[in-house]
Amino acid sequence: MTFPLPPNATIGIVGGGQLGRMSAMAAARLGYRCHVLTPEDDSPAAQVAAGVTLSDYEDPAALRAFAAEVDVITFEFENVSAEGLDLLASLKPVRPSPATLRVSQDRLVEKSFLNRAGVPTAPWAAVRSLPELEAAVARIGLPAVLKTTRLGYDGKGQVILRAPADLPRGFGVLYPKPLIVEGFVDFAAEISVVCARGADGAVTTFDAVENRHRDHILDITLAPARTGPVVEAAAQDIARRVAGALDLVGLLAVEMFVRTDGSVLANEIAPRPHNSGHWTIDACPASQFELHVRAIAGLPLPPGVRHSDAVMKNLVGPEEAARWPAILAAPGLIPHLYGKAAAHKGRKMGHVTHLFPRGALPKDEAAIQVVLAPVTGA
């Protein structure tokens, strides 16, 4: 296959969640078909795709059959098989690469990579035993966060350590999985930058955004972040530096902490569309999903500009999903539902976006809560 991909080419998406769904919808606007590989029947992405392969992520026969149906392959979340991607990469181009996926799948590899790239992080240490944890905490200090190195997301697989007595308890909860302990960051804000990079090295970034979490799950994103030009420049530099060091072809989100002194630390990277970039669907001429598709298809990357400021609110769990009728009736809220059959506690069912004129994002917290009242019930 030659690049750029011609119209009517087929993009293979490994993973069937909402990120794949919105990527497939963006691909359709650009004239592409999508074929999804997923173990989940009636997945959000499959509902809008031209083709579906129902399989786990490691079945060689299914992977070969999937590759035969597509022209380029990408993935929509990190918890897929890197070995499976290796097989796919032997058959068709995979963007981002399996090597990039491996960096993001393991927190020890990720932190080592970031530090080698000159990107600052919180202090951290590998943990293989309770004595190693005790020695690491003696260096790093308390509070600290003990995490599994793999498969944790939305707060899963981690324990906050606040006092020496928490160390054996936290270690017992997570062991024998490989572990990492990270220094607790006293942050003023959590921010992220979404960045696209093409095979030619061209890079496009969106404005840094401010993220708020509830129960370890992203709740609200404010675009742009209200942190000032110095922090914005530092965050943009980190995102570009990481994308270049990865030799990324595709999309990347970098989650960061802004400390109380204004310095910026990288926390995690995600080489795919990101929840904190959903606002770009409605507030930008080209969304994060379009830039993702353009990057992997070899198309030119437009600037990540916004025509509006925005507030994005996730719809999480049964309670917020039940407010869908009120959301549809609320003027100013732009609704997005993901097609998931059942609402479970902590499950992201959709999101809403409210737009403001550029420069008019409210600084008053009460004003933000007013526009989100149909979702929150406040």
DRENZAVO-16648 format. One record per residue (C-alpha): x, y, z. Coordinates in steps of 0.02 Angstrom, whole numbers, padded with zeros to 5 digits, always signed. Each point is the difference from the previous one (the first is absolute). Layout:
N
XYZ/...
This chain:
378
+00000+00000+00000/+00062+00173-00045/-00032+00157+00100/-00097+00108+00009/-00140-00125+00004/-00122+00027-00144/-00186+00024+00032/-00095-00161+00037/+00153-00082+00079/-00034-00096+00159/+00073+00043+00170/+00013-00143+00125/-00035+00046+00181/+00054-00118+00138/-00125+00025+00141/-00186+00031-00003/-00029+00138+00127/-00061+00179-00015/+00169+00065-00058/-00008-00120-00147/-00180+00052-00031/+00043+00185-00012/+00155-00038-00103/-00106-00100-00124/-00124+00143-00013/+00141+00122-00037/+00073-00121-00128/-00168-00010-00089/-00001+00189-00022/+00168-00015-00087/-00063-00135-00117/+00072-00154+00087/-00078-00161+00059/+00045-00078+00167/+00012-00182+00052/+00003-00037+00187/+00085-00143+00092/-00083-00027+00169/-00048-00142+00116/-00160+00092+00047/-00163-00034-00089/-00095+00159-00049/+00143+00114+00054/-00013+00190-00019/+00125+00003-00144/-00077-00149-00089/-00167+00089-00006/+00071+00130-00121/+00131-00105-00092/-00009-00075-00173/+00071-00166+00062/+00031-00093+00163/+00114-00144+00049/-00058-00077+00164/+00155-00069+00085/+00119+00023+00144/+00159+00099-00034/+00118-00149-00012/-00083-00127-00116/+00122-00016-00147/-00130-00061-00124/-00121+00140+00043/+00140+00130-00006/+00052-00058-00172/-00179+00003-00063/-00022+00175+00072/+00160+00063-00080/-00057-00067-00169/-00153+00113+00007/+00089+00166+00037/+00132+00118-00068/+00071+00075+00160/-00025-00046+00182/-00015+00101+00160/-00059-00032+00178/-00123+00093+00110/+00062-00044+00175/+00157-00069+00079/-00063-00162+00076/+00023-00099-00160/+00134-00127-00040/+00167+00074-00056/+00046-00173-00065/-00160-00002-00101/+00046+00170-00072/+00171-00070-00045/-00085-00132-00107/-00112+00131-00079/+00150+00112-00034/+00079-00141-00099/-00151+00004-00115/-00056+00182-00010/+00062+00170+00065/-00045+00025+00183/-00010+00181+00059/+00049+00039+00138/+00129-00139+00004/+00001-00150+00118/+00158+00075+00077/-00099+00157+00045/-00137-00106+00076/+00127-00092+00108/+00063+00164+00074/-00175+00050+00053/-00048-00172+00067/+00128-00009+00140/+00022+00141+00125/+00182-00044+00034/+00042+00004-00186/-00103+00159-00019/+00084+00095+00141/+00174-00055-00057/-00042+00055-00178/-00063+00170+00056/+00152+00036+00107/+00119-00053-00140/-00093+00119-00115/+00035+00142+00123/-00180+00008+00061/-00019+00026+00188/-00111-00115+00103/-00036-00029+00183/+00135-00104+00087/-00030-00186-00021/+00076-00171+00034/-00032-00180-00051/-00065-00110+00141/+00024-00189+00008/-00011-00028+00188/-00060+00084+00159/+00180+00046+00051/+00022+00082-00171/-00160+00097+00027/+00058+00056+00172/+00169+00054-00070/-00081+00093-00145/-00121+00092+00114/+00146+00050+00112/+00075+00087-00152/-00160+00066-00080/-00097+00043+00158/-00184-00011+00044/-00133+00015-00060/+00035-00109-00152/-00099-00106-00122/+00032-00186-00024/-00059-00062-00171/+00003-00156-00106/+00114+00029-00148/-00128-00066-00125/-00187+00001-00037/-00052+00131+00128/-00115+00141-00058/-00134+00115+00074/+00077-00025+00172/+00006-00190-00008/+00157-00089+00059/+00064+00133+00119/+00007+00038+00186/+00041+00166+00084/+00130-00016+00138/-00017+00136+00132/+00086-00074+00152/+00131-00136+00031/-00137-00119+00056/-00077+00009-00174/+00152-00080-00083/-00028-00184+00046/-00188+00017-00029/+00021+00082-00171/+00134-00123-00052/-00109-00145+00053/-00147+00065-00103/+00098+00014-00163/+00138-00133+00014/+00053-00112-00093/-00029+00113-00150/+00152+00104-00053/-00010+00167+00091/+00061+00179-00007/-00006+00130+00138/-00014+00183-00048/+00019+00156+00105/-00165+00089+00034/-00009+00165-00094/-00075+00150+00089/-00074+00069-00160/-00096+00159-00037/-00080-00074-00155/-00006-00156-00107/+00019+00038-00186/+00025-00093-00163/+00054+00036-00178/-00057-00099-00151/+00127-00005-00141/-00002-00075-00176/+00157-00045-00097/+00014-00059-00178/+00124-00119-00080/+00090+00153-00071/+00028+00068+00177/-00130+00138-00015/-00080+00035+00170/-00165+00080+00047/-00052+00033+00180/-00161+00056+00082/-00004+00123+00144/+00036-00070+00172/-00159-00038+00096/-00041-00010+00185/-00066-00167+00063/-00100-00039+00156/-00024-00177+00063/-00132-00080+00109/+00031-00172+00075/+00159-00007-00107/-00102+00018-00161/+00008+00154-00110/-00155+00102+00040/+00020+00172-00080/+00121+00077-00125/+00017+00188-00020/+00071+00062-00165/+00115+00092+00002/+00088-00028+00166/-00004+00156+00108/+00183-00013+00048/+00083+00139-00100/+00125+00013-00144/+00154-00064+00093/-00085-00164+00047/-00075-00013-00174/+00171+00015-00081/+00075-00130+00117/-00142-00122-00030/+00009+00020-00189/+00188-00028+00005/-00022-00161+00099/-00130-00068-00121/+00107+00038-00152/+00155-00071+00083/-00089-00163+00043/-00076-00018-00174/+00170+00024-00080/+00090-00119+00118/-00130-00135-00038/+00016+00032-00188/-00189+00000+00012/-00114-00018-00150/-00175+00032+00065/-00072+00087+00152/+00070+00022+00174/-00068+00070+00163/+00117+00049+00140/-00077+00020+00173/+00095+00121+00112/+00001+00078+00172/+00023+00187+00026/+00084+00023+00169/-00036+00144+00115/+00163+00084-00055/-00058-00004-00182/+00116-00140-00058/-00072-00139-00108/+00027-00188+00023/-00053-00136-00121/-00108-00135+00079/-00058-00121-00135/-00003-00015-00189/-00135-00076-00110/+00041-00029-00184/-00180+00010-00062/-00150+00116+00013/-00032+00055+00177/-00151+00038+00108/+00067+00175+00036/-00003+00037-00187/-00185-00033-00029/-00038+00187+00005/+00091+00018-00167/-00145-00084-00092/-00109+00153+00027/+00123+00141+00036/+00128-00026-00142/-00008-00005-00190/+00094-00166+00007/-00021-00110+00154/+00128-00112+00084/-00081-00147-00089/+00019+00080-00171/+00183+00039+00036/+00026-00180+00056/-00073-00065-00163/+00097+00126-00103/+00165-00046+00084/-00018-00187-00025/-00066+00023-00178/+00143+00115-00051/-00111+00151-00030/+00053+00180+00039/-00025+00053+00181/-00101+00160+00022/+00037+00111+00151/-00082-00050+00163/-00091+00165+00017/-00163+00029+00091/-00141+00116-00049/-00077-00009+00174/+00042-00029+00182/-00083-00155+00072/-00051-00099+00152/-00011-00189-00023/-00089-00109+00128/+00004-00190-00001/-00160-00097+00029/+00054-00136+00121/-00102-00141+00072/-00188-00032+00014/-00044+00162+00090/+00071+00118-00130/-00057-00110-00145/-00178+00012+00068/+00006+00189-00027/+00010-00022-00189/-00178+00067-00031/+00039+00158+00099/+00165+00020-00093/-00087-00011-00168/-00123+00134+00055/+00134+00119+00065/+00046+00143-00118/+00186+00021-00026/+00052-00178+00045/+00070-00102-00144/-00035-00185+00037/+00105-00151-00047/-00059-00176+00046/+00113-00151-00028/-00128-00137-00033/+00042-00106+00152/-00141-00117+00048/+00018+00005+00190/+00052+00137+00120/+00113-00062+00140/+00080+00095+00142/+00154+00090-00067/-00041-00038-00182/+00013+00144-00124/-00164+00004-00095/+00022+00162-00096/+00047+00182+00020/-00071+00174-00026/+00087+00159-00055/-00049+00181+00029/+00082+00132-00108/+00045+00180+00043/+00072+00136-00113/+00189+00000-00006/+00067+00081+00157/-00167-00014+00091/+00027-00161+00098/-00072+00041+00172/+00123+00027+00141/-00143-00014+00124/-00028-00180+00053/-00184+00034+00031/-00024+00050-00183/+00076-00165-00058/-00113-00099+00115/-00153+00092-00066/+00028-00057-00180/+00032-00179+00059/-00152-00006+00116/-00103-00112-00118/+00139-00130+00015/+00042+00016+00184/-00175+00029+00063/+00062+00148+00102/
